[in-house]
Amino acid sequence: MGNIINIIAFLILNATFLVFMFRYSARLKNPLNSSKFLLLEGPEMFLVILFATGTLALSSSGGGQGTGSGLNLQAIRLALLEALLVMSYFMASHKPTWGIGTISYLVYMIWLLYSMTYSGAGQYGWRYILKYIYPLLIMLSASAIVRDEEVFLAICVWTRRVAVCSLFVFFFPFVNRIIGGLFWYATALSIHYVIIICISLALYFFYGKDIKDLILAIIFVFPCIFMVHRTGLLATFGAIAVFCFYKYKWISLPYIAGVLAVGLGIVFYVPSFHNKMFWKDKENTLTVADLREGNISEEDIRNNGREAVWEMLKEEFYYGHELKGSGIGSCQKFLYANPTIVKQTHGDYVQMKCDTGDIGMGLYILIAVMVIVHCFIVNVKPSNPDYIKCCAIIVASSLVGNYFAMYSDNAVTYTMATTGYPFGFYGAMLGMLNKYKSTV
């Protein structure tokens, strides 16, 4: 049943993309005034649908984990989306806008392509290049297509609406058994919800402080708590802290302290989190006081075997190749060739260091620095309109959340639901900023 649903959804979705790509116009309710309709260009509607459906995995093969015997359409879906994004450059009314973040990402992609010259991973290397290039392609497409506030808001609203549908599936697992992996599995969705939290907070503060937006932001925090997802919790509170700083600048420090206090409270005083975070000690339960006094060591923290896998991969591919790594895809090929281990590194940074060395990891970190600084400049400039500042704050906070998640999860693997979004919104910010500057 799941295979049939995924095939039908796959065909309908891609047919819809093609229809709107070549249509002259499309109608959509105006997010600023629900009693009116927007007349969008076909590529604008295409991009709205693309952002809205990033939560779809279309995989009944273990929910996208590469296990089980079900159908997995993720690789084909990603390749088709990238082809459509390239096509959108020619169909859009404007040319892509380049920014410091886009240029930095392009430099990183050149390094990845260079790493293929000494990689022995073959198809595994090209698969990862497809995953890494998706944020660059959606960034360029959004910068060419998104020029108006209404289109940006339509993307925000519809992305959140579909996320709400996935949330329903998350809390009612029997529905997921029926639809068979239509949405991404829980850990990927937990990282995606960080982006939805940032969107909801931005809409709350920049568009009338509608209590509905605040409630939704709070609701989307709960999945990572219920599933005891430490990476999701780190990403969530990291993103919220950055959001506070961008919104209130230095006076936000008490708010940030409060956010971090709540996060620490969950880790230390919610039993399920505490038991998953620390090795159980029948005599002593670790508290915040132990953290403050420096009584918690690395040996006290559960890593679920990650450290052993990371050290094994570094011994195999990093040590002796620190500068350049062993070539992109090396880790993935090794793990797939040894099915008794695991199929994912559960740590994108370790994989970067092993595959592309310190240079590759440094270039990837540099992308985030460039984007975050650019967004901060846009956010503090008084003459910029609020909707552009709203987009900038979504970019910075969600990007930090994703980069935090990459420490102990595979956010790059879920790129359609994770890393593609902050970079896509960065492209939208560039497009709107370019139009605004041309009119003043």
C-alpha positions in Angstrom: 0.0 0.0 0.0 2.8 2.4 0.9 4.6 1.8 -2.4 1.4 2.6 -4.4 0.8 5.8 -2.4 4.4 6.9 -2.9 4.4 6.3 -6.6 1.1 8.1 -7.1 2.3 11.1 -5.0 5.6 11.1 -6.9 3.9 11.2 -10.3 1.3 13.9 -9.2 3.9 16.0 -7.6 6.3 16.1 -10.5 3.5 16.6 -13.0 2.4 19.6 -10.9 5.9 21.0 -10.9 6.1 20.8 -14.7 2.6 22.2 -15.2 3.3 25.3 -13.2 6.8 25.7 -14.5 5.4 26.3 -18.0 2.2 28.1 -17.0 1.9 31.8 -17.5 0.1 32.4 -14.1 -1.5 30.8 -11.2 -3.9 31.9 -8.4 -3.2 31.5 -4.7 -4.8 33.1 -1.6 -3.0 36.2 -0.5 -1.3 35.5 2.9 -1.7 39.2 3.8 -5.5 39.2 3.0 -7.2 35.8 2.9 -10.3 37.4 1.1 -8.1 38.2 -1.9 -6.1 36.1 -4.4 -2.5 36.5 -5.6 -1.8 36.2 -9.3 1.5 34.4 -9.3 3.8 33.6 -12.2 4.1 29.9 -13.0 7.7 29.6 -11.6 6.6 31.4 -8.4 3.9 28.8 -7.9 6.4 26.1 -8.6 8.7 27.4 -5.9 5.9 27.7 -3.3 5.0 24.0 -3.9 8.6 22.9 -3.8 9.2 24.5 -0.4 5.8 23.2 0.9 6.6 19.6 -0.1 10.1 19.3 1.3 8.8 17.2 4.1 7.8 14.4 1.7 10.3 11.5 1.6 8.3 9.3 -0.7 10.1 6.2 0.7 8.5 3.1 2.2 12.1 1.7 2.6 12.4 2.1 6.3 11.1 5.7 6.1 14.1 6.8 4.2 16.7 5.0 6.4 17.8 2.7 3.6 16.4 -0.3 5.4 13.5 -2.6 4.6 12.2 -3.8 1.3 10.0 -0.9 0.4 10.3 1.4 -2.5 12.7 4.4 -2.2 12.2 7.3 -4.6 14.4 9.8 -2.7 17.4 9.7 -5.0 15.2 10.1 -8.2 13.2 12.8 -6.5 16.3 14.8 -5.6 17.7 14.5 -9.1 14.4 15.6 -10.7 14.1 18.5 -8.3 17.6 19.7 -9.1 16.8 19.4 -12.9 13.7 21.5 -12.3 15.5 24.1 -10.3 18.0 24.5 -13.1 15.1 24.8 -15.6 13.6 27.5 -13.4 16.5 29.8 -14.0 15.5 30.0 -17.7 11.7 30.2 -16.9 12.0 33.0 -14.3 11.4 36.6 -15.2 14.7 37.6 -13.6 18.2 36.3 -13.4 19.6 34.8 -10.2 21.0 37.2 -7.7 24.5 36.4 -6.3 25.4 37.2 -2.7 28.4 36.5 -0.5 26.8 33.3 0.7 26.1 32.0 -2.8 29.7 32.7 -3.9 31.0 31.0 -0.8 28.8 27.9 -1.5 30.0 27.8 -5.1 33.6 27.8 -3.9 32.8 24.9 -1.6 31.2 23.0 -4.5 34.3 23.4 -6.6 36.3 21.9 -3.8 33.9 18.9 -3.6 34.3 18.4 -7.4 38.1 18.6 -7.0 37.9 15.9 -4.2 36.3 13.5 -6.7 39.7 13.5 -8.5 41.3 11.5 -5.6 38.2 9.8 -4.3 37.7 6.1 -5.0 34.1 6.2 -3.9 32.6 6.5 -7.5 28.8 6.7 -7.4 28.8 7.4 -3.6 30.8 10.5 -4.2 28.4 11.7 -6.9 25.4 11.0 -4.7 26.8 13.2 -2.0 27.6 15.9 -4.5 23.9 15.9 -5.5 23.0 16.3 -1.8 25.4 19.2 -1.3 24.5 21.0 -4.5 20.7 21.1 -3.8 21.0 24.1 -1.4 23.0 26.0 -4.0 20.5 25.3 -6.7 17.5 26.3 -4.6 19.3 29.4 -3.4 19.9 30.6 -7.0 16.3 29.7 -8.0 14.7 31.5 -5.1 16.9 34.6 -5.7 15.6 34.7 -9.3 11.9 34.0 -8.6 11.1 35.5 -5.1 10.9 39.2 -5.5 7.8 40.2 -3.6 6.7 40.0 0.0 3.5 38.1 -0.8 5.5 35.3 -2.5 7.8 35.0 0.4 4.9 34.8 2.9 3.1 32.2 0.7 6.2 30.0 0.9 6.3 30.4 4.7 2.6 29.7 5.2 2.4 26.7 2.9 5.6 25.2 4.2 4.2 25.4 7.7 0.8 24.0 6.7 2.3 20.8 5.2 4.6 20.5 8.3 1.4 20.6 10.4 0.2 17.6 8.3 3.4 15.8 9.0 3.1 16.6 12.7 -0.3 14.9 12.7 1.4 11.8 11.2 4.2 12.1 13.8 1.7 12.0 16.7 -0.4 9.2 15.2 2.0 6.5 14.0 -0.9 4.3 12.7 -1.4 6.9 10.0 2.2 6.6 8.9 1.8 2.8 8.7 -1.0 3.4 6.2 0.7 6.0 4.0 4.0 4.1 4.2 6.9 6.6 4.5 5.2 9.5 2.6 6.8 11.9 5.0 10.4 11.9 6.3 11.1 9.8 9.4 11.1 11.3 12.8 14.7 12.5 13.2 14.7 14.3 9.8 11.3 15.9 10.7 12.7 17.0 14.1 15.4 19.0 12.3 12.8 20.3 9.8 10.6 21.5 12.6 13.4 23.8 13.8 12.9 25.7 10.5 9.1 25.8 11.1 9.7 27.2 14.6 11.9 30.0 13.2 9.2 30.7 10.5 6.5 30.8 13.2 8.4 33.1 15.5 9.3 35.4 12.6 5.6 35.6 11.5 4.6 36.3 15.1 7.0 39.2 15.7 6.8 40.8 12.2 3.2 40.3 11.3 0.9 41.5 14.1 1.8 39.1 16.9 -0.9 36.6 16.1 -1.1 34.2 19.1 -1.6 31.4 16.6 2.0 31.8 15.3 3.4 31.7 18.8 1.4 28.6 19.8 2.6 26.8 16.6 6.2 27.7 17.4 5.8 26.1 20.9 4.0 23.0 19.5 6.8 22.3 17.1 9.2 22.1 20.0 7.5 19.1 21.4 8.4 16.4 18.8 12.1 16.4 19.7 11.2 16.2 23.4 8.7 13.3 22.9 11.1 11.3 20.8 14.0 12.2 23.1 16.0 13.6 20.2 19.1 15.3 21.7 20.3 16.6 18.4 16.8 18.1 17.7 16.8 19.8 21.1 20.3 21.3 20.5 19.3 22.6 17.1 16.0 24.0 18.4 17.4 25.9 21.3 20.4 27.1 19.3 18.1 28.4 16.6 15.9 30.2 19.2 18.9 31.8 20.9 20.1 33.2 17.5 16.6 34.4 16.8 16.5 36.3 20.1 19.8 37.9 19.4 18.8 39.1 15.9 15.5 40.4 17.2 16.7 42.1 20.3 20.4 42.5 19.9 22.4 42.8 23.1 19.3 43.2 25.3 18.4 39.7 24.3 21.1 38.2 26.5 18.6 37.6 29.4 16.2 35.9 27.0 19.0 33.7 25.6 20.0 32.8 29.1 16.4 31.8 29.7 16.3 29.7 26.5 19.4 27.9 27.5 18.1 27.4 31.0 15.0 25.7 29.6 17.1 23.5 27.4 19.3 22.4 30.3 16.3 21.9 32.4 14.9 19.4 29.9 18.2 17.6 29.6 18.7 17.2 33.4 15.2 17.0 34.8 13.1 15.2 32.2 13.8 11.6 33.0 13.7 10.2 29.5 16.3 12.9 28.4 18.4 12.5 31.4 18.6 8.7 31.0 19.5 9.0 27.3 22.0 11.7 27.9 24.0 10.2 30.8 25.0 6.7 31.9 22.7 5.7 34.6 24.1 5.8 38.1 21.9 4.2 40.8 23.6 6.3 43.6 23.9 9.7 42.0 21.8 11.6 39.4 23.7 14.3 37.6 22.2 17.8 37.9 22.9 21.3 36.6 25.0 21.9 39.7 27.3 19.1 38.6 27.7 20.8 35.2 28.4 24.2 36.9 31.0 22.6 39.1 32.7 20.8 36.3 31.8 17.3 37.7 30.6 15.9 34.3 33.1 14.3 32.1 32.9 12.9 28.5 32.7 9.4 30.0 29.4 10.3 31.7 27.7 11.1 28.4 26.1 8.4 26.3 27.0 8.6 22.6 25.2 5.5 21.4 28.3 4.2 19.8 28.9 7.3 17.7 32.3 8.0 19.1 33.5 4.5 18.1 32.2 4.8 14.6 33.7 8.3 14.2 37.1 7.2 15.5 37.0 4.2 13.1 36.2 6.4 10.1 38.9 8.9 11.1 41.5 6.2 11.4 40.5 4.9 8.0 40.1 8.2 6.0 41.2 11.3 8.0 44.5 10.6 9.8 47.3 11.1 7.3 44.9 13.0 5.0 44.0 15.8 7.3 44.2 18.6 4.8 42.3 17.1 1.8 40.6 14.0 3.2 40.2 10.8 1.2 37.7 12.1 -1.3 33.9 12.7 -1.1 31.8 9.6 -0.6 34.6 7.6 1.0 32.8 7.2 4.3 29.5 6.2 2.7 31.1 3.6 0.5 32.9 2.1 3.4 29.8 1.9 5.6 27.7 0.4 2.8 30.4 -2.2 2.2 30.3 -3.2 5.9 26.6 -3.7 6.7 27.4 -5.0 10.1 28.3 -1.5 11.2 25.9 1.3 10.4 24.9 3.0 7.1 25.3 6.6 8.3 28.0 8.4 10.1 25.5 10.2 12.4 27.8 13.2 12.2 28.1 15.3 9.1 31.2 17.1 10.4 33.2 13.9 10.9 32.1 12.8 7.4 33.3 16.1 6.0 36.7 15.9 7.6 37.1 12.3 6.4 35.9 13.0 2.9 37.1 16.5 2.1 39.6 17.2 4.9 40.0 20.3 7.1 39.8 22.5 3.9 36.4 21.2 3.0 35.0 21.5 6.5 36.5 25.0 6.8 34.9 26.1 3.6 31.5 24.8 4.8 31.8 26.6 8.1 32.8 29.7 6.2 29.6 29.6 4.2 27.6 29.8 7.4 29.7 32.7 8.7 29.3 34.7 5.5 25.5 34.1 5.4 25.0 34.9 9.1 27.0 38.1 8.9 25.2 39.2 5.7 21.8 38.5 7.4 22.9 40.5 10.4 23.8 43.5 8.3 20.5 43.3 6.5 18.6 43.0 9.8 20.2 46.0 11.4 20.0 48.4 8.4 17.1 50.7 9.3 16.1 51.4 5.7 15.4 47.7 4.9 11.7 46.9 5.0 10.4 44.5 7.7 9.6 41.7 5.4 13.2 41.5 4.3 14.4 41.6 7.9 11.8 38.8 8.6 13.4 36.7 5.9 16.9 37.4 7.2 16.1 36.3 10.7 14.6 33.1 9.4 17.8 32.4 7.4 20.2 33.1 10.3 18.4 31.2 13.0 17.4 28.2 10.9 20.9 27.9 9.5 22.5 27.8 12.9 19.9 25.2 13.9 20.9 23.0 10.9 24.6 23.5 11.6 24.1 22.4 15.2 22.2 19.3 14.0 25.0 18.3 11.8 27.2 17.6 14.8 25.6 14.3 15.5 23.0 13.7 12.7 22.8 13.5 9.0 21.2 16.8 8.1 22.9 16.7 4.6 21.3 13.4 3.8 17.8 14.9 4.5 18.7 18.1 2.5 15.3 18.4 0.9 13.8 18.8 4.4 16.7 20.4 6.2 19.7 22.3 4.7 17.8 23.3 1.6 15.5 25.6 3.5 17.8 28.2 5.2 19.7 28.5 1.9 16.5 28.7 -0.1 15.3 31.5 2.2 18.7 33.2 1.8 18.1 33.2 -1.9 14.6 34.7 -1.4 16.2 37.4 0.8 18.7 38.2 -2.0 15.9 38.4 -4.6 13.7 40.7 -2.5 16.6 42.8 -1.5 17.7 43.2 -5.2 14.2 44.4 -6.2 13.9 46.8 -3.2 17.3 48.4 -4.0 16.2 48.9 -7.6 13.1 50.8 -6.6 14.6 53.2 -4.1 
